[in-house]
């Protein structure tokens, strides 16, 4: 865990387990009670299901976010040999979490909002940290692929100029709810494809479950959208690794897209009964 994780395009999908998030009632209760057993179980279950990073979020505790984020990092890493994805818009909370994190963390996130960009950049410049770069600026959230690409261009170039390695950048084109606007799904997919084509070496990532917000059968939509996104080049995602159908879809889509040499991951999943549900 002490060595940076080498993440290259064309390898297995990079999975960030999303379940240790204080916006979930069970997690917020566990954080308040300092219930290490509950957090450790969530970390272990996600890690064993295939998560490469464990997302930790204590955002609802505004006054104690930094303290709680540190506790989550310590608790998770005492249970599994995995890095954390430090999920906070507050640079102070991220800085506190980095002080106790072992190995190379992922920082979620930076954006092209000037104050946030400058503050987070001061934490990551000259390090091996992985950074999630949100396609969002002071003008708000973009609603087209073209606008996303313009922001991605500024983010990637700005980070590289400050010494951040291209391979450590995870551009998030931002999934927005399909129920809000019919074009949000296709605009996101187009943005993924354009970003992966234009910026050789960068990764793309997203919070997949946002697409289905406000609609019935959310899991089904998430599963379908994930396969579509992989076909456009998406190589990382923040998701629920305990959703067996979702994970099976990832494995199958990667094999079909030529990102699974000799279908070894697919065959391993089959032998491990991970394609049974």
DODREN-614762 format. One record per residue (C-alpha): x, y, z; residue number from 1. Coordinates in Angstrom, 2 decimals, always signed. Each point is the difference from the previous one (the first is absolute). Example, Ala and Ser with C-alpha at 12.3 -4.5 7.8 and 13.67 -1.06 7.14 Angstrom:
2
+---------+---------+---------+-----+
|    east |   north |      up |  nr |
+---------+---------+---------+-----+
|  +12.30 |   -4.50 |   +7.80 |   1 |
|   +1.37 |   +3.44 |   -0.66 |   2 |
+---------+---------+---------+-----+
***
This chain:
277
+---------+---------+---------+-----+
|    east |   north |      up |  nr |
+---------+---------+---------+-----+
|   +0.00 |   +0.00 |   +0.00 |   1 |
|   +2.98 |   +2.30 |   +0.36 |   2 |
|   +0.73 |   +0.08 |   -3.73 |   3 |
|   -2.01 |   +2.12 |   -2.47 |   4 |
|   -2.55 |   -2.01 |   -1.95 |   5 |
|   +0.99 |   -0.09 |   -3.67 |   6 |
|   -3.11 |   +0.73 |   -2.02 |   7 |
|   +0.25 |   -0.34 |   -3.76 |   8 |
|   -2.55 |   +0.30 |   -2.75 |   9 |
|   -1.18 |   -3.28 |   -1.43 |  10 |
|   +0.18 |   -1.84 |   +3.29 |  11 |
|   -2.90 |   -1.05 |   +2.21 |  12 |
|   -2.63 |   +2.57 |   +0.92 |  13 |
|   +1.03 |   +1.99 |   +3.07 |  14 |
|   -2.78 |   -0.38 |   +2.56 |  15 |
|   -0.56 |   +2.43 |   +2.88 |  16 |
|   -2.40 |   -1.46 |   +2.55 |  17 |
|   -2.60 |   +2.64 |   +0.84 |  18 |
|   -1.76 |   -1.40 |   +3.07 |  19 |
|   +1.85 |   +1.74 |   +2.87 |  20 |
|   -1.81 |   +3.27 |   -0.53 |  21 |
|   -1.56 |   +1.95 |   +2.84 |  22 |
|   -2.99 |   +0.91 |   -2.16 |  23 |
|   -1.11 |   -3.63 |   +0.61 |  24 |
|   -1.84 |   -0.21 |   +3.32 |  25 |
|   +1.71 |   -3.19 |   +1.16 |  26 |
|   +3.43 |   +1.52 |   -0.62 |  27 |
|   -0.75 |   +3.32 |   +1.69 |  28 |
|   -1.26 |   -1.93 |   +3.02 |  29 |
|   +3.16 |   -2.11 |   +0.03 |  30 |
|   +2.20 |   +3.09 |   -0.19 |  31 |
|   -1.81 |   +1.71 |   +2.86 |  32 |
|   +0.23 |   -3.14 |   +2.13 |  33 |
|   +3.63 |   -0.65 |   -1.08 |  34 |
|   -1.18 |   -3.49 |   -0.97 |  35 |
|   +3.22 |   -1.42 |   -1.39 |  36 |
|   -1.54 |   -3.43 |   -0.64 |  37 |
|   -2.60 |   +1.40 |   -2.43 |  38 |
|   +2.54 |   +2.08 |   -1.94 |  39 |
|   +2.49 |   -2.86 |   -0.13 |  40 |
|   -2.66 |   -2.35 |   -1.35 |  41 |
|   -0.94 |   +2.46 |   -2.74 |  42 |
|   +3.66 |   +0.41 |   -0.90 |  43 |
|   +0.66 |   -3.76 |   -0.02 |  44 |
|   -3.12 |   -0.85 |   -2.00 |  45 |
|   +0.80 |   +2.57 |   -2.69 |  46 |
|   +3.67 |   -0.96 |   -0.20 |  47 |
|   -0.83 |   -3.69 |   -0.38 |  48 |
|   -2.60 |   +0.87 |   -2.66 |  49 |
|   +2.68 |   +1.66 |   -2.13 |  50 |
|   +0.44 |   +3.61 |   +1.16 |  51 |
|   +3.51 |   +1.40 |   -0.54 |  52 |
|   -0.71 |   +3.13 |   +2.09 |  53 |
|   -2.38 |   +0.47 |   +2.92 |  54 |
|   -1.80 |   +3.33 |   -0.13 |  55 |
|   -0.36 |   +1.75 |   +3.38 |  56 |
|   -2.40 |   +2.91 |   +0.38 |  57 |
|   -1.02 |   +1.83 |   +3.19 |  58 |
|   -1.39 |   +3.05 |   -1.75 |  59 |
|   -3.21 |   +0.39 |   +1.98 |  60 |
|   +2.00 |   +0.66 |   +3.17 |  61 |
|   +1.09 |   +3.50 |   -0.97 |  62 |
|   +1.56 |   +0.96 |   +3.33 |  63 |
|   +1.68 |   -3.37 |   +0.56 |  64 |
|   +0.66 |   -1.12 |   -3.57 |  65 |
|   +3.80 |   +0.01 |   +0.28 |  66 |
|   -0.08 |   -1.94 |   +3.28 |  67 |
|   -2.47 |   -2.57 |   -1.32 |  68 |
|   +1.85 |   -0.39 |   -3.29 |  69 |
|   +3.19 |   -0.81 |   +1.89 |  70 |
|   -1.85 |   -2.60 |   +2.07 |  71 |
|   -1.47 |   -1.58 |   -3.15 |  72 |
|   +3.42 |   -0.23 |   -1.66 |  73 |
|   +1.58 |   -1.61 |   +3.05 |  74 |
|   -2.90 |   -2.42 |   +0.40 |  75 |
|   -0.09 |   -1.06 |   -3.64 |  76 |
|   +3.75 |   -0.45 |   -0.31 |  77 |
|   +0.17 |   -2.00 |   +3.21 |  78 |
|   -2.29 |   -2.52 |   -1.71 |  79 |
|   +1.05 |   -0.17 |   -3.67 |  80 |
|   +3.22 |   +0.48 |   -1.94 |  81 |
|   -1.50 |   +2.63 |   -2.31 |  82 |
|   +0.38 |   +3.74 |   -0.53 |  83 |
|   -2.88 |   +2.35 |   +0.69 |  84 |
|   -1.74 |   +2.48 |   -2.24 |  85 |
|   -0.26 |   +3.12 |   +2.16 |  86 |
|   -3.39 |   +1.41 |   -0.93 |  87 |
|   -0.45 |   +3.61 |   +1.07 |  88 |
|   -0.38 |   +3.45 |   -1.56 |  89 |
|   +1.88 |   +1.45 |   +3.00 |  90 |
|   +3.81 |   +0.17 |   -0.45 |  91 |
|   +0.44 |   +0.16 |   +3.76 |  92 |
|   -1.76 |   -3.34 |   +0.49 |  93 |
|   +2.06 |   -1.55 |   -2.81 |  94 |
|   +3.22 |   +1.29 |   +1.53 |  95 |
|   -0.93 |   -1.47 |   +3.37 |  96 |
|   -0.81 |   -3.38 |   -1.56 |  97 |
|   +3.28 |   -0.05 |   -1.92 |  98 |
|   +1.88 |   +0.37 |   +3.28 |  99 |
|   -1.18 |   -3.44 |   +1.16 | 100 |
|   -0.33 |   -1.80 |   -3.34 | 101 |
|   +2.46 |   -2.78 |   -0.85 | 102 |
|   +1.07 |   -0.41 |   -3.62 | 103 |
|   -1.19 |   +1.99 |   -2.99 | 104 |
|   -3.49 |   +1.43 |   +0.41 | 105 |
|   -2.44 |   +1.23 |   -2.58 | 106 |
|   -1.24 |   +3.54 |   +0.63 | 107 |
|   -3.61 |   +0.63 |   -0.96 | 108 |
|   +0.05 |   +2.69 |   -1.16 | 109 |
|   +1.24 |   +3.09 |   -1.78 | 110 |
|   -1.97 |   +2.14 |   -2.47 | 111 |
|   +0.64 |   +3.05 |   -2.16 | 112 |
|   -1.67 |   +2.23 |   +2.58 | 113 |
|   +2.92 |   +2.32 |   +0.76 | 114 |
|   -0.09 |   -0.09 |   +3.80 | 115 |
|   -0.36 |   -3.77 |   +0.09 | 116 |
|   +2.57 |   -0.58 |   -2.73 | 117 |
|   +2.65 |   +2.07 |   +1.76 | 118 |
|   -0.66 |   -1.48 |   +3.45 | 119 |
|   +0.02 |   -3.66 |   -1.05 | 120 |
|   +2.90 |   +0.48 |   -2.40 | 121 |
|   +2.17 |   +1.14 |   +2.91 | 122 |
|   -0.58 |   -3.44 |   +1.59 | 123 |
|   +0.70 |   -2.17 |   -3.04 | 124 |
|   +2.68 |   +1.83 |   -1.99 | 125 |
|   +3.25 |   -1.97 |   -0.02 | 126 |
|   -1.54 |   -3.15 |   +1.49 | 127 |
|   -1.07 |   -3.40 |   -1.37 | 128 |
|   -3.59 |   +0.51 |   +1.14 | 129 |
|   -2.78 |   -0.92 |   -2.41 | 130 |
|   -2.36 |   +2.90 |   -0.63 | 131 |
|   -3.63 |   +0.04 |   -1.14 | 132 |
|   -0.50 |   +3.07 |   -2.20 | 133 |
|   -3.63 |   +1.08 |   -0.26 | 134 |
|   -1.13 |   +1.67 |   -3.23 | 135 |
|   -1.47 |   +2.91 |   +1.90 | 136 |
|   +1.00 |   +3.67 |   +0.01 | 137 |
|   -1.06 |   +3.25 |   +1.63 | 138 |
|   -2.69 |   +0.14 |   -2.69 | 139 |
|   -1.59 |   -3.17 |   +1.39 | 140 |
|   -0.58 |   -3.51 |   -1.32 | 141 |
|   +0.26 |   -0.43 |   -3.78 | 142 |
|   -2.96 |   -1.55 |   -1.81 | 143 |
|   +1.66 |   -0.97 |   -3.29 | 144 |
|   +2.96 |   -2.15 |   -1.01 | 145 |
|   +1.62 |   +3.03 |   -1.63 | 146 |
|   -0.08 |   +2.01 |   +3.23 | 147 |
|   +1.32 |   -2.95 |   +1.98 | 148 |
|   +2.89 |   -0.42 |   -2.41 | 149 |
|   +0.90 |   +3.70 |   +0.27 | 150 |
|   +0.21 |   -0.24 |   +3.79 | 151 |
|   +1.90 |   -3.31 |   -0.16 | 152 |
|   +2.57 |   +1.69 |   -2.25 | 153 |
|   +0.59 |   +2.75 |   +2.57 | 154 |
|   +0.12 |   -2.47 |   +2.89 | 155 |
|   +2.41 |   -2.46 |   -1.59 | 156 |
|   +2.34 |   +2.68 |   -1.29 | 157 |
|   -0.11 |   +1.91 |   +3.28 | 158 |
|   +0.82 |   -3.11 |   +2.03 | 159 |
|   +2.78 |   -1.18 |   -2.31 | 160 |
|   +1.61 |   +3.45 |   +0.05 | 161 |
|   +0.18 |   -0.31 |   +3.80 | 162 |
|   +1.75 |   -3.35 |   -0.17 | 163 |
|   -2.92 |   -2.39 |   +0.34 | 164 |
|   +0.64 |   -3.12 |   -2.09 | 165 |
|   -2.48 |   -0.61 |   -2.82 | 166 |
|   -0.61 |   -3.55 |   +1.21 | 167 |
|   -1.00 |   +1.27 |   +3.44 | 168 |
|   -2.86 |   +2.12 |   -1.39 | 169 |
|   -3.54 |   -1.40 |   +0.03 | 170 |
|   -2.32 |   +2.32 |   -1.92 | 171 |
|   -3.63 |   -0.15 |   +1.14 | 172 |
|   -2.32 |   +1.34 |   -2.75 | 173 |
|   -2.83 |   -0.03 |   +2.57 | 174 |
|   -2.97 |   -2.31 |   -0.32 | 175 |
|   -3.24 |   +1.93 |   +0.40 | 176 |
|   -3.49 |   -1.49 |   +0.55 | 177 |
|   -1.68 |   -1.18 |   -3.17 | 178 |
|   -3.36 |   +0.87 |   +1.53 | 179 |
|   +1.01 |   +3.67 |   +0.00 | 180 |
|   +0.95 |   +0.20 |   -3.68 | 181 |
|   -0.27 |   -2.64 |   -2.71 | 182 |
|   +3.36 |   +0.86 |   -1.57 | 183 |
|   +2.09 |   -0.35 |   +3.17 | 184 |
|   +0.86 |   -3.64 |   -0.61 | 185 |
|   +1.26 |   +0.37 |   -3.57 | 186 |
|   +1.82 |   +3.26 |   +0.75 | 187 |
|   +1.93 |   -1.75 |   +2.77 | 188 |
|   +0.85 |   -2.97 |   -2.21 | 189 |
|   +1.18 |   +2.26 |   -2.81 | 190 |
|   +2.15 |   +1.96 |   +2.44 | 191 |
|   +1.67 |   -3.19 |   +1.27 | 192 |
|   +0.90 |   -1.07 |   -3.52 | 193 |
|   +1.35 |   +3.43 |   -0.95 | 194 |
|   +2.05 |   +0.37 |   +3.18 | 195 |
|   +1.56 |   -3.45 |   -0.37 | 196 |
|   +0.85 |   +0.71 |   -3.62 | 197 |
|   +1.47 |   +3.47 |   +0.57 | 198 |
|   +1.99 |   -0.49 |   +3.21 | 199 |
|   +2.19 |   -3.06 |   -0.37 | 200 |
|   +0.80 |   -1.56 |   +3.36 | 201 |
|   -2.72 |   +1.58 |   +2.13 | 202 |
|   -2.79 |   -2.04 |   +1.55 | 203 |
|   -3.72 |   +0.72 |   +0.07 | 204 |
|   -2.12 |   -0.63 |   +3.07 | 205 |
|   -3.53 |   +0.73 |   +1.18 | 206 |
|   -2.62 |   -0.59 |   +2.67 | 207 |
|   -2.08 |   -2.37 |   -2.10 | 208 |
|   -3.12 |   -0.12 |   +2.18 | 209 |
|   -0.82 |   +3.67 |   -0.62 | 210 |
|   -1.42 |   -0.89 |   -3.42 | 211 |
|   -3.02 |   -1.78 |   +1.48 | 212 |
|   -0.96 |   +2.49 |   +2.72 | 213 |
|   -3.75 |   +0.55 |   +0.06 | 214 |
|   -0.83 |   -3.02 |   -2.17 | 215 |
|   -1.28 |   -3.50 |   +0.86 | 216 |
|   +2.16 |   -3.12 |   -0.25 | 217 |
|   +3.14 |   +2.01 |   +0.63 | 218 |
|   +2.32 |   -3.00 |   +0.12 | 219 |
|   -1.09 |   -1.09 |   -3.48 | 220 |
|   +0.73 |   +3.45 |   -1.45 | 221 |
|   +3.36 |   +0.16 |   +1.76 | 222 |
|   +1.01 |   -3.42 |   -1.31 | 223 |
|   -0.95 |   +0.85 |   -3.57 | 224 |
|   +1.64 |   +3.43 |   +0.06 | 225 |
|   +3.24 |   -1.44 |   +1.36 | 226 |
|   +0.33 |   -2.38 |   -2.93 | 227 |
|   -0.71 |   +2.86 |   -2.43 | 228 |
|   +2.63 |   +2.17 |   +1.69 | 229 |
|   +2.66 |   -2.71 |   -0.15 | 230 |
|   -0.70 |   -0.31 |   -3.72 | 231 |
|   +0.84 |   +3.72 |   -0.31 | 232 |
|   +3.28 |   -0.38 |   +1.92 | 233 |
|   -0.86 |   +0.56 |   +3.68 | 234 |
|   +2.65 |   -1.79 |   +2.05 | 235 |
|   -0.88 |   +0.90 |   +3.60 | 236 |
|   -3.16 |   +0.42 |   +2.04 | 237 |
|   -1.28 |   +0.75 |   +3.48 | 238 |
|   -2.65 |   -2.66 |   +0.52 | 239 |
|   -1.49 |   -2.67 |   +2.22 | 240 |
|   +2.23 |   -3.07 |   -0.47 | 241 |
|   -2.52 |   -2.12 |   +1.92 | 242 |
|   -2.40 |   +0.28 |   -2.94 | 243 |
|   +0.85 |   -3.33 |   -1.63 | 244 |
|   -1.80 |   +0.73 |   -3.27 | 245 |
|   +1.79 |   +3.33 |   -0.32 | 246 |
|   +3.40 |   -1.57 |   +0.62 | 247 |
|   -0.75 |   -2.87 |   -2.37 | 248 |
|   -0.91 |   +2.56 |   -2.66 | 249 |
|   +3.33 |   +1.76 |   +0.53 | 250 |
|   +1.92 |   -3.25 |   -0.41 | 251 |
|   -1.91 |   -1.02 |   -3.13 | 252 |
|   +0.22 |   +3.46 |   -1.60 | 253 |
|   +3.74 |   +0.20 |   +0.57 | 254 |
|   +0.52 |   -3.39 |   -1.63 | 255 |
|   -2.14 |   +1.03 |   -2.99 | 256 |
|   +1.92 |   +3.28 |   -0.35 | 257 |
|   +3.36 |   -1.78 |   -0.18 | 258 |
|   +1.11 |   +1.16 |   +3.43 | 259 |
|   +0.34 |   -3.50 |   +1.47 | 260 |
|   +2.94 |   -1.91 |   -1.44 | 261 |
|   -1.06 |   -3.53 |   -0.99 | 262 |
|   -3.20 |   +0.63 |   +2.00 | 263 |
|   +1.91 |   -0.88 |   +3.16 | 264 |
|   -2.04 |   +2.25 |   +2.30 | 265 |
|   -3.23 |   -1.29 |   -1.49 | 266 |
|   +1.06 |   -3.62 |   +0.47 | 267 |
|   +1.20 |   +0.69 |   +3.54 | 268 |
|   -3.36 |   +1.59 |   +0.80 | 269 |
|   -1.79 |   -3.01 |   -1.46 | 270 |
|   +2.04 |   -2.45 |   +2.05 | 271 |
|   -0.60 |   +2.13 |   +3.09 | 272 |
|   -3.75 |   -0.05 |   -0.68 | 273 |
|   -0.06 |   +3.80 |   -0.29 | 274 |
|   -2.12 |   -0.27 |   -3.13 | 275 |
|   -2.74 |   -1.86 |   +1.90 | 276 |
|   -2.86 |   +2.11 |   +1.37 | 277 |
+---------+---------+---------+-----+
***
